[in-house]
Amino acid sequence: MGNLKFRNAVLSDLNKIVAIYNSTIASRMVTADVEEVSVGSKEKWFHEHNSQTRPLWIVEDHENQIIGWVSFSSFHERPAYNGTVEVSIYLDEICRGKGYGKVILQYCIDNAGRFGVKNLVALIFLHNEPSLKLFRHFGFEDWGNLPNVAVLDGIERSLIILGKRID
């Protein structure tokens, strides 16, 4: 479990990144997208990441198989927020619920300072109990509650902003 490998994503990884992302949409637990996204629609997002300040990592197992991806995205475009990033973790369907999220989130916490990150934030639906449990396990605290801001299949859903100061 602890021998996961993290590498910077390259454009040829985008198909797999999108496939993993799309596999989460139907659950209505992880993303506010309600239909699958295309590779083309994620190219701008891909290029907003860089290995110096906003990494997009591919996560591989000991057999060099891609099991997921994780990104640091700008929390807000204004420069005063540069030290705060949103962390997003997405795992392949067959890898969920096996403890990989803990290894990945620990890696993010351990390496955040290398990218000038002072605060990690995660935007998680209130009904996504597994993700809330994961982040709270690492000391993330409730920094905000946006009640009923999303509508998924006719059901209003609340969004929790969890945050952790990185010292």
Summary of the structure (lengths in Angstrom):
residues: 167
radius of gyration: 15.3
end to end distance: 26.1
largest distance: 42.2
contacts: 456
relative contact order: 0.16
helix: 32%
strand: 35%
